[in-house]
């Protein structure tokens, strides 16, 4: 029997009858508008829930024009310019999009000119607004210089993206900052007025709050700098002055420019930046609460879109509970974003917006097969995570009229909606069995739960997908997951943790950088492993060149990285061995970008190694890709990289059980084929076995007591047992 509910679809005033038809097919109980569209006048007749997009800091150009001094600001760095004589002129806006930003010539006191060759701040310079330059009269020849300048944001970055992508001709939305007094009062007045003017709306979908993630465009209108975690667009004079009053010291431009790195999440965060993050979080959450109180007074629910102006609303931060939000919604790129959304605390329900987005770049004539393929990929990777912790609702965004032209796509979505409701009804009632508790260790800890290595909802950088795969694999595995920081480790490792995983390139916030120079951190983890626990390192874990080692915990991992200092020493541990960890491997293991120059220490087991005929003095040369090592009563595992695949997820699962010394417990609520996975719900005494492959599979199913039987699953099928 067909079920209904838990599904949100987009609509607009030009597609009312079509919306009714698709809502019936998909069992949708909610409709929403999309950026650039208007809801129908009779929208309340279309669904039980009506979501309406609400912008706090953009959309009212009349207000923005009345208070141009209250626009958003950001710190940006000019191009590096070489001094070839004593006088140097730097064109401040070179490389930037003048329709998005303009230099804030009225606030030159916040600007800094820096000699990048020496790192010194230059005091003798002049600004020429008419020519758009900064002039240095006493430059050092052959030194590079930059200008850290404050800029006004005059066009909202997300609207720029949508405007250029969809060839819009509407007004370009300006911005205004609630850190300033007039706008602070205006946003509350507007909230009350808007709620009264939209009686049909019962869910206010904030898109999002006060400060946009860092999104800067180049002179051609293309993305120049994108940081989904970036706090760079929140740095107005009002914010900086309030920070100084509260924290007792002033921040400077370079605290945000960071040598051109802009405090990317890959950087180990310093105290000044963490202080500013906390300051913004408190300010944002306090302001949001004043708006959600109004929404509730008007009898409506408040929903946060986890994107766009979300900065300061860290959903796993210490202040998020203060917002008073009812719900969150975000884009689903795969299992990681499902878990990122589904585990957010302090809200009543969590919704995922699935792909593909109903935009012309996908929904054009002749592309239906590709649209269905993208839908299936998105659903399959997301579904395995939902078996562990399901979302409460699902939905789509874009223009429904485009999707309606693809009947096969519409039918497939109907099947997925039905399957989703079945999963929520079953998996949403009880906690699944977890064979282990695993902690992901990085500088961000709990604050960035399920977000480390993420770029805008599972988009990826090439050097990162080898690490994002760890989170993607874990999102659907039968383990309890925690995210811990180095400060957490020093304070004491939780007693329930079986395995710690450290993943990332050396010296990044993910591997830890200078934290591995902290004796307290090293002592805590080394002793914890030797007491009988597991430590898994991926990429360049624990890297900090010190004391003749590159990996500080080489003794735990059983491997180290050659950086040229010990090349004269031969390394003879090159024999590849069969192992519990690799029992399910068929063919070659995909390490993604992998790592070079990793060698095994004596006593470690080499599970995979790559040999090269180039530049070797003798046959005893190889690059270790996978190793296992005993360390006291505990164990360490090294992996060069692990992008997500069914085989890699199984390899990681085995590595976790082996490192924890619990390999005998692996085959509990387990299935033999890596393309299939099993979730057990003890309270209901039910098992869900899923086939993640597009073809039929036979797999051996093991119940919680280890009893086995063979199952046959169709392509993408779920089988419920019990």
C-alpha positions as MATLAB code, in Angstrom:
seq = 'XXXXXXXXXXXXXXXXXXXXXXXXXXXXXXXXXXXXXXXXXXXXXXXXXXXXXXXXXXXXXXXXXXXXXXXXXXXXXXXXXXXXXXXXXXXXXXXXXXXXXXXXXXXXXXXXXXXXXXXXXXXXXXXXXXXXXXXXXXXXXXXXXXXXXXXXXXXXXXXXXXXXXXXXXXXXXXXXXXXXXXXXXXXXXXXXXXXXXXXXXXXXXXXXXXXXXXXXXXXXXXXXXXXXXXXXXXXXXXXXXXXXXXXXXXXXXXXXXXXXXXXXXXXXXXXXXXXXXXXXXXXXXXXXXXXXXXXXXXXXXXXXXXXXXXXXXXXXXXXXXXXXXXXXXXXXXXXXXXXXXXXXXXXXXXXXXXXXXXXXXXXXXXXXXXXXXXXXXXXXXXXXXXXXXXXXXXXXXXXXXXXXXXXXXXXXXXXXXXXXXXXXXXXXXXXXXXXXXXXXXXXXXXXXXXXXXXXXXXXXXXXXXXXXXXXXXXXXXXXXXXXXXXXXXXXXXXXXXXXXXXXXXXXXXXXXXXXXXXXXXXXXXXXXXXXXXXXXXXXXXXXXXXXXXXXXXXXXXXXXXXXXXXXXXXXXXXXXXXXXXXXXXXXXXXXXXXXXXXXXXXXXXXXXXXXXXXXXXXXXXXXXXXXXXXXXXXXXXXXXXXXXXXXXXXXXXXXXXXXXXXXXXXXXXXXXXXXXXXXXXXXXXXXXXXXXXXXXXXXXXXXXXXXXXXXXXXXXXXXXXX';
ca = [
       0.000    0.000    0.000;
       1.352    3.425   -0.942;
       2.359    5.685    1.929;
       2.483    9.475    2.055;
       4.315   12.233    3.889;
       7.894   13.177    4.820;
       8.590   14.637    1.357;
       9.023   18.264    0.293;
       8.879   19.416   -3.342;
       9.498   22.797   -4.974;
       6.714   24.709   -6.673;
       6.028   28.111   -8.194;
       3.108   30.159   -9.449;
       3.480   28.882  -13.041;
       3.252   25.158  -12.239;
       0.293   24.642   -9.911;
      -1.500   21.725  -11.625;
       1.774   19.960  -12.344;
       2.708   20.293   -8.683;
      -0.543   18.614   -7.659;
       0.130   15.654   -9.957;
       3.703   15.088   -8.815;
       2.802   15.622   -5.155;
       0.300   12.781   -5.493;
       2.864   10.497   -7.182;
       5.574   11.180   -4.614;
       3.310   11.362   -1.563;
       4.592   14.857   -0.806;
       3.084   16.675    2.166;
       5.116   19.902    1.879;
       5.916   22.431   -0.829;
       8.629   25.053   -0.932;
       9.728   27.919   -3.090;
      13.111   28.071   -4.763;
      15.501   30.994   -5.007;
      14.156   33.157   -7.820;
      10.558   31.855   -7.768;
       7.271   32.925   -6.166;
       4.810   30.616   -4.413;
       1.295   30.302   -5.943;
      -1.504   32.344   -4.397;
      -3.356   29.129   -3.479;
      -0.255   27.371   -2.164;
      -1.960   26.271    1.070;
      -4.188   23.999   -1.052;
      -1.178   22.082   -2.385;
       0.203   20.571    0.836;
      -0.055   20.443    4.620;
       3.250   22.246    5.035;
       4.270   25.390    3.155;
       7.937   26.377    3.344;
       8.775   29.915    2.372;
      12.334   31.104    1.866;
      13.335   33.980    4.098;
      16.457   36.126    3.779;
      17.576   38.132    6.793;
      20.449   40.133    5.304;
      19.553   40.461    1.635;
      16.547   41.055   -0.581;
      15.524   44.579    0.511;
      17.571   46.885   -1.709;
      15.571   49.902   -0.573;
      16.849   49.396    2.976;
      20.372   48.709    1.761;
      20.395   51.947   -0.252;
      19.271   53.947    2.782;
      22.088   52.507    4.922;
      25.063   51.762    2.649;
      27.417   52.155    5.620;
      25.827   49.040    7.179;
      26.750   46.639    4.411;
      28.869   43.542    5.014;
      32.649   43.766    4.913;
      35.486   41.374    4.279;
      39.271   41.453    4.388;
      40.983   40.550    1.133;
      44.586   40.436   -0.011;
      45.834   42.104   -3.153;
      47.950   40.192   -5.604;
      51.578   39.772   -4.553;
      53.529   42.503   -6.284;
      57.298   42.565   -6.774;
      59.214   45.772   -6.077;
      61.741   46.374   -8.840;
      62.635   49.827   -7.558;
      62.149   52.039   -4.512;
      58.619   53.046   -5.497;
      55.855   50.453   -5.809;
      52.196   50.838   -6.771;
      49.766   48.019   -5.966;
      46.416   47.802   -7.773;
      44.132   46.768   -4.923;
      41.218   45.317   -6.914;
      43.243   43.447   -9.524;
      41.776   39.937   -9.847;
      38.493   40.727   -8.038;
      34.918   41.149   -9.328;
      33.989   44.848   -9.029;
      30.265   44.042   -9.121;
      30.666   42.053   -5.886;
      33.085   44.114   -3.816;
      34.586   47.597   -3.642;
      37.464   48.735   -1.408;
      36.334   50.435    1.800;
      38.375   53.615    1.424;
      36.597   55.148    4.459;
      38.143   52.581    6.816;
      41.823   52.669    5.894;
      42.772   52.265    9.574;
      41.971   48.560    9.213;
      44.202   48.113    6.146;
      47.714   46.685    6.308;
      50.586   46.668    3.836;
      52.927   43.734    4.368;
      56.374   42.936    3.049;
      55.795   39.259    2.310;
      59.526   38.623    1.911;
      60.260   39.597    5.528;
      56.775   39.402    7.028;
      57.061   42.961    8.357;
      54.175   45.429    8.390;
      54.900   48.536    6.299;
      53.847   51.844    7.835;
      54.900   54.265    5.074;
      52.226   53.992    2.379;
      49.446   56.059    0.825;
      46.091   55.158   -0.695;
      44.899   56.737   -3.929;
      41.163   56.062   -4.229;
      40.849   57.737   -7.611;
      43.399   55.379   -9.140;
      42.497   52.377   -6.951;
      46.078   51.881   -5.771;
      48.277   51.816   -2.703;
      51.677   53.440   -3.150;
      54.837   52.519   -1.241;
      57.627   55.100   -1.468;
      60.427   53.200    0.255;
      60.093   49.641   -0.968;
      62.896   47.099   -0.791;
      63.912   45.944   -4.228;
      63.111   42.297   -5.055;
      60.717   42.051   -2.118;
      57.080   41.047   -2.631;
      54.353   43.211   -1.107;
      50.628   42.866   -0.553;
      47.798   45.035    0.700;
      45.379   43.549    3.228;
      42.349   45.707    2.528;
      38.847   45.941    3.909;
      36.181   45.683    1.203;
      32.453   46.344    1.112;
      30.260   43.505   -0.200;
      27.750   45.110   -2.572;
      26.171   42.018   -4.203;
      25.245   38.843   -2.352;
      27.646   36.050   -3.429;
      25.054   33.263   -3.699;
      22.794   35.399   -5.834;
      25.772   36.084   -8.088;
      26.120   32.319   -8.581;
      22.416   31.787   -9.272;
      22.182   34.944  -11.374;
      25.002   33.921  -13.691;
      24.095   30.195  -13.763;
      20.435   30.767  -14.665;
      20.815   33.967  -16.717;
      18.654   36.007  -14.348;
      17.753   39.610  -15.113;
      16.196   40.514  -11.736;
      17.614   43.089   -9.315;
      21.034   42.324   -7.873;
      20.531   41.817   -4.157;
      22.527   44.041   -1.825;
      23.429   43.155    1.773;
      23.127   44.682    5.245;
      24.797   43.659    8.504;
      22.829   43.302   11.797;
      26.009   44.130   13.720;
      25.116   47.752   12.957;
      22.366   49.376   15.076;
      19.826   50.366   12.417;
      19.866   46.973   10.698;
      19.717   45.194   14.066;
      16.311   46.732   14.720;
      15.160   46.536   11.117;
      15.503   42.747   10.807;
      13.155   42.223   13.769;
      10.594   44.692   12.464;
      10.739   43.088    9.030;
      10.358   39.598   10.508;
       7.100   40.554   12.224;
       5.760   42.275    9.119;
       6.726   39.390    6.834;
       5.033   36.781    9.059;
       1.817   38.815    9.052;
       1.956   39.169    5.259;
       2.410   35.405    4.706;
      -0.401   33.666    6.605;
      -0.178   30.656    4.238;
       3.401   29.944    5.354;
       3.787   27.597    8.312;
       7.531   26.935    7.980;
       9.910   29.889    7.678;
      12.935   28.528    5.819;
      15.802   30.792    6.822;
      18.358   30.838    3.960;
      20.231   31.340    6.176;
      21.119   33.904    8.842;
      23.650   36.733    9.100;
      26.964   35.900    7.445;
      27.646   34.197    4.153;
      30.376   31.574    3.912;
      33.389   32.964    2.078;
      32.638   33.133   -1.634;
      34.666   35.604   -3.668;
      34.550   36.013   -7.454;
      37.305   37.001   -9.858;
      37.261   39.776  -12.454;
      35.468   37.453  -14.919;
      32.631   36.679  -12.510;
      33.940   33.183  -11.795;
      34.598   31.736   -8.359;
      37.990   32.849   -7.071;
      37.924   31.714   -3.437;
      35.364   29.403   -1.821;
      35.405   28.237    1.784;
      32.165   26.740    3.057;
      33.503   27.175    6.615;
      34.972   30.638    6.060;
      34.255   33.436    8.531;
      35.800   36.061    6.236;
      32.547   37.812    5.243;
      31.684   38.758    8.835;
      34.429   41.315    9.478;
      32.692   44.685    9.582;
      34.024   47.564   11.712;
      31.058   47.071   14.053;
      31.969   43.418   14.604;
      35.646   44.191   15.129;
      34.918   46.935   17.655;
      32.486   44.742   19.595;
      35.037   41.928   19.616;
      37.669   44.255   21.068;
      35.308   45.316   23.865;
      34.379   41.729   24.753;
      37.763   40.002   24.424;
      40.052   42.817   25.459;
      42.271   42.923   22.392;
      42.010   44.094   18.796;
      42.190   41.873   15.749;
      44.143   43.024   12.711;
      43.603   42.437    9.011;
      46.311   39.784    8.855;
      44.465   37.723   11.479;
      41.905   37.105    8.724;
      44.139   37.224    5.641;
      46.489   34.653    7.178;
      49.112   35.070    4.471;
      46.472   34.440    1.838;
      45.217   31.209    3.453;
      42.229   33.015    5.042;
      42.102   30.571    7.975;
      40.905   27.747    5.760;
      39.731   24.720    7.781;
      42.881   22.941    6.598;
      44.910   25.338    8.759;
      45.546   24.488   12.393;
      43.389   27.193   14.027;
      45.149   29.677   16.302;
      43.696   31.192   19.461;
      42.836   34.548   17.891;
      40.808   32.943   15.123;
      39.071   30.545   17.527;
      38.180   33.504   19.748;
      36.638   35.281   16.772;
      34.689   32.170   15.763;
      33.262   31.924   19.270;
      32.391   35.629   19.226;
      30.531   35.293   15.906;
      28.747   32.140   17.069;
      27.443   33.846   20.189;
      26.358   36.920   18.227;
      24.615   34.920   15.505;
      22.824   32.491   17.821;
      21.611   35.321   20.050;
      20.294   37.280   17.068;
      18.661   34.204   15.523;
      16.851   33.536   18.800;
      15.279   37.000   18.663;
      13.884   36.086   15.221;
      12.746   32.549   16.006;
      10.855   33.923   19.011;
       8.937   36.162   16.619;
       8.292   33.251   14.242;
       6.916   31.158   17.101;
       4.758   34.029   18.347;
       3.208   34.091   14.872;
       2.404   30.364   15.042;
       5.035   29.214   12.560;
       8.063   26.911   12.621;
      11.626   28.096   12.063;
      13.873   26.044    9.775;
      17.560   26.616    9.041;
      19.053   25.825    5.652;
      22.571   24.609    6.375;
      24.240   26.631    3.648;
      24.542   30.174    2.287;
      24.642   32.609    5.262;
      25.148   29.826    7.816;
      28.422   31.101    9.322;
      28.215   31.376   13.101;
      25.368   28.849   13.285;
      27.663   25.874   13.864;
      25.117   23.056   14.381;
      27.500   21.123   16.648;
      28.768   24.247   18.398;
      28.213   25.141   22.031;
      25.693   27.894   21.290;
      23.444   26.316   18.655;
      20.792   25.312   21.213;
      20.208   29.010   21.910;
      18.767   29.570   18.399;
      15.407   27.983   19.254;
      15.151   26.448   15.788;
      12.592   23.753   15.009;
      14.312   22.137   12.046;
      17.326   22.065    9.734;
      17.556   21.262    6.042;
      20.636   20.745    3.916;
      21.887   19.342    0.663;
      22.624   15.607    0.548;
      25.753   14.682   -1.356;
      26.077   11.194    0.141;
      26.307    9.364    3.425;
      28.463   11.969    5.150;
      25.970   14.779    4.660;
      23.139   12.490    5.761;
      24.912   11.904    9.084;
      25.919   15.568    9.335;
      22.238   16.516    9.131;
      20.585   13.583   10.878;
      22.672   13.904   14.057;
      22.270   17.652   14.571;
      21.009   18.187   18.139;
      18.432   20.591   19.572;
      15.912   20.517   16.690;
      12.657   18.605   16.204;
      13.279   17.331   12.675;
      15.996   17.198   10.014;
      15.503   17.238    6.253;
      17.781   16.403    3.350;
      17.612   17.988   -0.088;
      18.565   15.265   -2.550;
      20.270   15.531   -5.914;
      20.053   16.306   -8.721;
      18.885   19.881   -8.328;
      16.136   20.651  -10.859;
      18.189   23.182  -12.808;
      18.748   23.514  -16.573;
      22.340   22.294  -16.290;
      20.937   18.768  -15.682;
      17.349   18.889  -16.919;
      17.719   19.581  -20.602;
      16.422   17.647  -23.592;
      18.105   14.280  -24.088;
      19.671   14.110  -20.596;
      17.067   12.029  -18.730;
      19.268    8.936  -18.491;
      22.044   10.937  -16.842;
      19.588   12.605  -14.457;
      18.276    9.207  -13.334;
      21.833    7.904  -12.951;
      22.765   10.872  -10.727;
      19.625   10.343   -8.664;
      20.439    6.664   -8.148;
      24.052    7.376   -7.165;
      22.947   10.001   -4.692;
      20.277    7.776   -3.168;
      22.473    4.680   -2.892;
      25.304    6.435   -1.064;
      22.881    8.312    1.186;
      20.746    5.270    1.995;
      23.483    3.269    3.709;
      23.963    6.149    6.156;
      20.229    6.424    6.766;
      20.155    2.816    7.888;
      22.344    3.992   10.781;
      20.667    7.355   11.503;
      17.864    8.352    9.135;
      16.731   11.815    8.248;
      13.174   12.741    9.212;
      12.275   14.186    5.839;
      13.573   14.334    2.273;
      13.026   16.780   -0.553;
      14.285   18.361   -3.744;
      15.051   21.857   -4.967;
      14.912   23.737   -8.241;
      12.179   24.029  -10.843;
       9.697   21.158  -10.673;
       8.459   21.907  -14.180;
      11.856   20.798  -15.533;
      11.782   17.466  -13.694;
       8.217   16.842  -14.863;
       9.487   16.585  -18.450;
      11.413   13.419  -17.497;
       8.758   10.715  -16.782;
      11.287    7.970  -15.990;
      12.930   10.287  -13.489;
       9.570   11.121  -11.894;
       8.728    7.428  -11.535;
      12.112    6.629   -9.982;
      11.731    9.432   -7.435;
       8.341    7.982   -6.537;
       9.998    4.639   -5.735;
      12.704    6.330   -3.677;
      10.186    8.353   -1.654;
       8.329    5.166   -0.805;
      11.546    3.412    0.197;
      12.605    6.422    2.283;
       9.379    6.388    4.281;
       9.831    2.682    4.934;
      13.363    3.240    6.235;
      12.300    6.059    8.544;
       9.391    4.010    9.881;
      11.739    1.134   10.729;
      15.205    2.589   11.329;
      13.883    5.711   12.996;
      12.405    3.774   15.895;
      15.512    2.200   17.428;
      19.267    2.574   17.689;
      21.288    0.203   15.505;
      23.843   -2.282   16.802;
      27.392   -0.892   16.943;
      30.279   -3.312   17.183;
      32.813   -0.590   18.053;
      33.129    3.034   19.087;
      35.456    4.942   16.782;
      36.811    8.469   17.284;
      37.950   10.760   14.465;
      40.793   12.905   15.835;
      41.508   16.360   14.399;
      41.865   19.987   15.497;
      38.155   20.735   15.114;
      36.717   17.865   17.144;
      33.000   17.830   17.906;
      32.366   21.308   16.431;
      32.879   19.944   12.916;
      31.261   16.543   13.365;
      30.853   14.874    9.960;
      32.279   18.005    8.306;
      36.030   17.466    8.301;
      37.444   17.151    4.756;
      34.127   18.467    3.447;
      33.850   21.174    0.827;
      30.313   22.537    0.368;
      28.325   19.382    1.058;
      30.665   16.722   -0.284;
      32.203   18.507   -3.189;
      35.876   17.671   -2.945;
      39.368   18.865   -3.615;
      41.616   16.369   -5.365;
      43.988   15.897   -2.393;
      41.046   15.321   -0.028;
      38.829   12.636   -1.561;
      41.297   10.008   -0.368;
      40.393   11.091    3.161;
      36.722   12.031    2.736;
      36.278    8.375    1.805;
      36.973    7.416    5.415;
      33.965    9.414    6.607;
      31.821    8.167    3.736;
      32.667    4.572    4.603;
      32.060    5.050    8.331;
      28.718    6.791    7.710;
      27.145    3.421    6.876;
      29.212    1.024    8.993;
      28.100   -0.620   12.227;
      30.195    1.586   14.499;
      29.441    4.405   16.893;
      31.288    7.552   15.736;
      32.707   10.392   17.807;
      34.704   13.442   16.756;
      37.383   14.498   19.212;
      39.982   17.261   19.359;
      43.527   17.191   20.665;
      42.364   19.132   23.716;
      39.862   16.321   24.342;
      42.662   13.775   24.178;
      44.766   15.697   26.697;
      41.785   15.935   29.034;
      41.324   12.157   28.888;
      40.210    9.701   26.208;
      36.631    8.524   26.724;
      36.475    5.030   28.149;
      34.122    3.688   25.482;
      36.415    4.490   22.532;
      37.935    1.413   20.885;
      39.756    3.012   17.954;
      41.125    6.476   17.152;
      41.525    7.468   13.492;
      43.828   10.326   12.429;
      43.337   11.257    8.766;
      44.941   13.924    6.622;
      47.961   15.539    5.038;
      50.832   16.517    7.287;
      50.610   19.845    9.134;
      46.913   20.344    8.345;
      44.195   20.746   10.962;
      43.065   17.228   10.134;
      46.310   15.419   10.888;
      47.161   17.886   13.663;
      50.367   19.734   12.773;
      52.085   21.219   15.821;
      49.784   19.354   18.207;
      52.108   16.414   17.596;
      54.831   18.487   19.253;
      52.763   18.416   22.454;
      54.185   15.844   24.836;
      50.830   15.529   26.585;
      49.041   14.500   23.392;
      51.727   12.011   22.378;
      51.945   10.447   25.829;
      48.149   10.122   26.135;
      47.655    8.341   22.803;
      50.771    6.178   22.984;
      49.901    4.861   26.454;
      46.229    4.417   25.504;
      47.147    2.260   22.489;
      49.617    0.167   24.479;
      46.896   -0.542   27.032;
      44.956   -2.426   24.333;
      43.280   -0.033   21.902;
      43.541    0.688   18.183;
      45.023    3.603   16.242;
      44.525    3.995   12.481;
      46.451    6.581   10.511;
      45.590    7.567    6.940;
      47.744    9.718    4.648;
      50.300   11.553    6.769;
      49.015   10.901   10.299;
      50.901   12.346   13.290;
      53.322   14.105   10.922;
      55.666   16.561   12.648;
      59.353   16.315   11.853;
      61.040   15.864   15.181;
      63.684   13.687   16.801;
      64.613   11.889   13.587;
      61.021   10.859   12.878;
      58.485   12.256   10.407;
      55.496   10.430   11.905;
      55.658   11.090   15.637;
      53.751    7.867   16.342;
      55.727    5.755   13.893;
      56.197    3.214   16.678;
      52.401    2.804   16.855;
      51.729    2.808   13.116;
      54.711    0.626   12.197;
      55.666    2.977    9.343;
      57.446    6.268    8.820;
      57.856    8.687    5.926;
      61.172    9.226    4.212;
      61.835   12.912    3.554;
      65.466   12.487    2.561;
      67.152   12.534    5.943;
      67.551    8.760    6.296;
      67.841    7.625    2.683;
      71.279    6.190    3.368;
      69.695    3.643    5.684;
      68.371    0.562    3.890;
      64.826   -0.555    4.635;
      64.375   -4.310    4.360;
      60.807   -4.809    5.608;
      59.208   -5.199    2.181;
      57.579   -8.635    2.206;
      53.842   -8.462    1.546;
      51.777  -10.649    3.881;
      48.240  -11.994    3.925;
      46.194  -10.575    6.789;
      42.750  -10.447    8.401;
      42.342   -6.852    7.196;
      42.675   -7.764    3.504;
      40.668  -11.018    3.438;
      37.823   -9.470    1.423;
      40.051   -7.623   -1.049;
      39.648   -8.643   -4.678;
      42.093   -7.091   -7.150;
      44.012   -3.914   -6.401;
      43.178   -1.557   -3.540;
      42.347    2.027   -4.518;
      44.362    4.447   -2.341;
      43.256    7.551   -4.211;
      46.076   10.079   -4.331;
      47.942    7.886   -1.861;
      51.330    8.774   -0.391;
      54.880    8.181   -1.541;
      58.013    7.356    0.407;
      56.328    5.470    3.236;
      58.457    2.617    4.579;
      57.778   -0.091    7.160;
      59.682   -0.357   10.416;
      61.085   -3.723   11.521;
      58.378   -5.892   13.052;
      55.424   -4.327   11.215;
      53.353   -6.416    8.805;
      53.339   -5.029    5.268;
      49.933   -5.735    3.741;
      50.437   -3.859    0.481;
      53.501   -2.297   -1.112;
      54.342   -0.712   -4.444;
      57.714   -1.220   -6.124;
      59.348    0.956   -8.738;
      62.306    0.314  -11.044;
      63.251    3.970  -11.053;
      66.063    5.524   -9.066;
      66.806    2.596   -6.813;
      70.177    1.431   -5.596;
      69.090   -2.137   -4.920;
      65.966   -4.272   -4.873;
      65.105   -3.324   -1.296;
      63.026   -0.321   -2.255;
      59.259   -0.133   -1.956;
      56.517    2.264   -0.920;
      54.211    0.866    1.735;
      50.501    1.476    1.137;
      48.997   -0.612    3.925;
      50.565   -1.924    7.137;
      49.568   -3.408   10.486;
      51.569   -3.262   13.678;
      51.418   -4.595   17.229;
      52.086   -1.962   19.909;
      52.053   -3.251   23.463;
      48.608   -4.750   23.991;
      47.190   -2.543   21.234;
      47.563   -2.272   17.485;
      48.199    0.310   14.796;
      47.203    0.375   11.125;
      48.535    2.615    8.362;
      46.648    3.316    5.091;
      48.021    5.560    2.345;
      44.535    6.837    1.412;
      41.058    5.390    1.098;
      38.477    6.955   -1.245;
      35.027    5.499   -0.804;
      34.108    2.229   -2.498;
      32.386   -0.894   -1.249;
      35.711   -2.730   -1.053;
      37.435    0.119    0.775;
      34.594    0.404    3.269;
      34.965   -3.303    4.028;
      38.752   -2.983    4.339;
      38.324   -0.126    6.841;
      35.718   -2.090    8.792;
      38.118   -5.008    9.125;
      40.982   -2.657   10.038;
      38.938   -1.149   12.856;
      37.990   -4.517   14.343;
      41.546   -5.823   14.043;
      43.158   -2.742   15.579;
      40.704   -2.938   18.497;
      41.598   -6.616   19.045;
      37.999   -7.633   18.333;
      38.372   -9.468   15.052;
      36.470  -12.442   16.472;
      33.406  -10.206   16.777;
      33.388   -9.076   13.138;
      30.771  -11.532   11.895;
      27.903  -10.281   14.012;
      25.096   -8.642   12.033;
      27.363   -9.020    9.016;
      27.193   -9.977    5.351;
      29.963  -11.501    3.294;
      29.815   -9.515    0.041;
      31.272   -5.979    0.458;
      28.625   -4.631   -1.927;
      26.017   -5.600    0.663;
      25.681   -4.303    4.231;
      23.700   -5.269    7.310;
      22.149   -3.166   10.057;
      20.668   -4.755   13.182;
      18.089   -3.052   15.427;
      18.249   -4.895   18.776;
      15.118   -3.306   20.261;
      13.013   -4.537   17.333;
      15.082   -7.688   16.727;
      15.111   -6.827   13.030;
      17.878   -6.805   10.439;
      18.092   -4.757    7.267;
      20.322   -6.118    4.519;
      20.914   -3.729    1.623;
      22.454   -4.248   -1.780;
      24.420   -1.153   -2.792;
      25.164   -2.549   -6.244;
      23.252   -1.989   -9.471;
      23.241   -5.741  -10.120;
      21.896   -8.740   -8.187;
      24.088  -10.162   -5.426;
      24.324  -13.322   -3.361;
      25.700  -12.834    0.118;
      26.061  -14.827    3.331;
      24.130  -13.217    6.190;
      25.331  -13.610    9.793;
      22.933  -12.751   12.605;
      24.013  -11.200   15.910;
      24.953  -14.639   17.269;
      26.977  -15.586   14.196;
      24.427  -17.951   12.647;
      24.599  -17.799    8.856;
      22.452  -18.258    5.782;
      22.707  -17.264    2.138;
      20.596  -14.431    0.760;
      19.876  -13.341   -2.817;
      19.253   -9.624   -3.313;
      18.076   -7.827   -6.408;
      19.749   -4.656   -7.671;
      19.582   -1.994   -4.936;
      17.199   -4.119   -2.870;
      16.557   -3.927    0.882;
      15.604   -7.131    2.677;
      14.151   -6.926    6.196;
      14.691   -9.986    8.395;
      13.055  -10.729   11.725;
];
